[in-house]
Amino acid sequence: MRVRLSRVLHRVLARIRGTPSLPDGIQVGRNVHIGDGGGLDWTHGRHIRIDDEATLAPGVRILCHDASSMRRIGATFVAPVTIGARAFIGADAVLLPGVTVGADAIVAAGAVVTSDVEAGVIVAGVPARPIGLTSELEARRRSQLGSLPNFDWRTYGAERLAPDQAAVLQRAVADHGGYFLV
């Protein structure tokens, strides 16, 4: 009971301070972004490593343990999860025990990662499978950057926009299918 209350208090205080609530022992590099609403394995946080400049979008779940065998064999499997430098983990993705996501890799939104993701690879699906390379996506986005509208992030990246600003973005979507915030 005391451990549970301590975790709840830790999460409440983190929310008040506006900082992410992190489990004990987790290793987090520099300039890491951890989105809201995710779930990091609180019992085994010491087995999570997130390297420099990695991004976890909202809703990402990281599990370092698999308790599915506890009732059958009386034991829980535990293995570390590592996220490499500059990796991007999409919204609501799930990383299972023992997984390493390589540097510069991308895990698509909603993917369930059951095995290692090589550096520079994009994975998607349930279970996650390779669908491309980050270098290919980067080249495609650079090409689009010159042909699609660009808007200032500080002005147009806000949660709430003035009606005229929202209309400009809607027009960009209608005319071009999308836009970039720079």
N, C-alpha and C positions, 0 to 999 in steps of 0.2 A: 504494500500500500504506500509506503513512504517513497519508494522508487517512482511509482506512477505519479504521485502528487508532485514530486520534484520535476519530472519531465513536463507535466502540464504547466507548472509555474514557469519553467524555462521557456516554453513556447509562448506563454502570455507575455512575459517580459520582453522577449525578442520582438513580438508584434508591436508592443508599445514603443520600443526603441526604433522600429522600422528596419530591423536587421533580420536576415534569415535565421531561423531556428535550426541549429545544427546539432547532431548527436555527438556525444563525447568521443574523442579520439579520431574523428574524421580528419583527413589531410586535404586541405584546400589550398591550391596555388594562388598566384597573384592574378588580379583582374578576372576572377571567375564570376559569372552571373548565374544565380540560382533563382528561377521564377517561383511565383507563388503556387500554393496548392499542391505541391509535390509531396512525396513521401520517401524520406531517407530511412534506412533500416536503423531504428533507434537502439535496438538491442545489440547490434553488431557494427555500429558506426566506425569503430576502429579499423574495420576492413574496407573502408571506402576511401579511395584516393581520386581527387579531381585535380588535374594538372592545370598549369597556367593558361589563362584566357579561354577556358572551356565555357560553354553556355549550356545550361539546363533550362529549357522552356517551361512554362507553367504546367503543372501536373505530372512531371517526371517522377517515376517511382524507381528506387534502387533497392533491391533485396539481396542481402548477403547470406540469407539462410533459406532453406527449404524444409519446412516442418511436415511435409506431406507423409513422410515415413515414420513420424514419431509414434503414432499408435500401432503401426505394424511391426516395427523393429526396435522401438524404444530409443531412437536416436534422430537428431536433426542434422542435416548436412549444412556446413557453413564454409563459404569460400569468398575471397575478396573480389571486389568490383573496382576496376580502374578505368578512368576516363582520361584519355590523352590530351595533350596540349592542343588548344584551338578546336577541339571536337565540338560538335553541335548536336545536342540531344533534343529532338522535337517534342512538342506538347503531347502529354499523356503517354509517352513511351515508357516501357517497362524494361529494366535491365535485371536479369536473373543472376543468381550466385555464380561466381567464377568467371564472369565475362570481363574481357578487356576491350575497350573501344579505343582504337589507335588514334594517333595524332591526326588532326585535320579531317577526321571521318565525320559523316553526317548520319544520324539515325532519324528517320522520318517520323513524323507525328503518328502516334498510335502503334508504332512497331513494338514487338515483343522480342527482345534480343536474348537468344538462348545460347549463342556461341560467339566467339571473338569476332570483332570487326577489324579488318586490316586498316592500316593508316591510309587516308586518302580515298576511302571507299564510302559510297552511299548505300545504306540498307533501308528496306521498307518491308512491311507486311508482318503477318503472324503465322509462323515464326519469321523473323527478319531474314531477308535474303538480299544479296548484292543486286543493285539495279543500275549502278553507274559509278563514275569516279568524280570526286570533288573538282578535279581539274577541268573536266568536261562541263560541269555546271558553272564553274567560274567563267570559263570562256563564253558560254552561252549568255550569262548575265552581263558580262562586259560588252558583248555585242548589242544586247538589248538596251544597255545604259545609254548608248548613243542614239537610239531610235525611239525610246519611250520618254514621256515627260518626266522631268526631275523637279522635286519640290524640297524646300529646306526643311530638314527634320525638326528644327527648333520651332518652326511655325506650324507645320502640318502634321507633326508626329504626336500632337497632344491628344488626350483622350476625348476631349470635347472641343469641337471647332465651331466657329461662328458659321451661320447658315451659308454665307457667301463662300467661305473657305471649303466647306463640305461640298458645295455645288461644283467647285473647281475640280475636286478629286473625283466626284461622280462623273463629271464630263470626261476626265482622263480615262476612267474605266470604260465608259461607253464608247469613246472614240478609239482607244488603243488597247483595251483589255487589261490594263494595269499601269503602274507608274513606279517610280523609285523615290524613296526618301533619302536624301544625301546630306 
